Amino acid sequence: MLNLKLSHNPLIQYRPIRTSDLEVLEKIHGDLFPIRYESEFFQNVVNGRDIVSWGAVDRNRPNEQSDELIGFVTARTVLAKDSDIEEFLRYDSSRSEQTLIYILTLGVADSYRNLGIASSLIREVIKYASNIPICRAVYLHVISYNNPAIYLYKKMSFQCVRRLSAFYFINGQHYDAYLFIYYVNGGRSPCSPLELIKLIVTGAKSGFRMVAAKLWRKEDRKPSKWSKCKESGSLLPTKHNKRMPTEGALSQFV
């Protein structure tokens, strides 16, 4: 079964998902995700209805399972003008046909983790998008507590451009999501809102530190009214208990 530890050397290959994968595809989604997908979604995946997909298989897998899915990625083409990342793109708005690729789901069976399969599946999507001249980016959402996925996308040069509050609603509870973008075919904005905010924040912090340093020098022989905030390196009145956010904390909420 999919969750058994490997007792052999795997030989991983990648191929399009097809109709014969339907049952296994549904099972892996059910095992991996807290969200339940409608049967129509799986039918659209295996039949290629407005969804592109790739599967990973282990050719050395025993018991006639050498062509059974052990990983997958599904994605959809989206018009750039209709997407929620239009502000982060450099493209000609008069050309309404320009597109994006949105990754819907990505997963690898537990026993095949840490073999580079997820990275290879993402590269298949990036290669596909890069070969479409009118495509400008690959993008996706990640639930905020999925640290392995966040690390993976950052390692693969996806840019985290926004945190979306209460994006997911799972089992009666809201969860935030991060929006990640990988630009292709010149889709990156020369100065995105994120970069502009970072410049403003950096400039404001530099100015604040200069003023604070002058105050510190003037007061260094008097009883201290200020204490240094360890996390940010800025100065705070001792009577305040609030912490100044660090650059990392600011950028992840953009």
Phi, psi and omega in degrees: 000171187292334186265007178281149175292147183288134177245017182212170176274115184287148172239098188272130174229163185235142182207164175295149174282140183230177187299328181291350181271359190306308185297314181292321179299316178297319182295314181295319177301316180296325180287326190264329192247142175284345179269135178262128182262146179290154180298332179299323179300312182293323177297320179294323180295306187290338179259002177066034179273098180063013178227134173255148185206156176224144178239152174252137178228156179252106184291343178263009181288132184281181174060040176058033179248020186290347178243014180271138183300136170236000177194162184198159167216138177236146184209162182224146174278133182232140174291133182302320183291341180259003186271170177265014178238016184305323182292344181262011186246152167253108179200163181278107183295343178285345178263091188290349184274354183295142193233173174224162172247122180254120179283122182273304180218149177214130181201154177224135179303145187308318185287353180245017179289158175064029175248007180081012184290315180299318179299318180294322178295319177296321178297328175298319179294315180298317179297318178299313181295320182295333180275001175256106187304329183270001179276139185245342182190160167250134180217166185194169174243144178231131177297143194295338182267000182275075185298320178300319179293319179300315179298318181298312183294322177295319179297330181267016173073019167289147179255128176276112188251348183195148169251128184252118183287135175053040182289320180257147173233106187233125177051044176079010182228142179272145177225143176284164177223153172257142176258121180246142180227138171239116185275142176225158173053039176074024184281349186286136177289141179296333176208092183286162176305324179298313180296321179297317179296319179299319179297317180296315181297316180299316179296318180295319180294320179297316179296319179297319181294323178296315179296317181297322180297320178296317178298321181297317180295323180290329186257006188293344179258001180254163174304131188292131173258356186234150172233146183279131179278116186298321186290321189252343183077008178261175185253138181228145173300142183296335182283349180271139178256349182286146178261142171287135179291147175280171179300320180298319180294324179291314187292329183285347178259004181289000000 
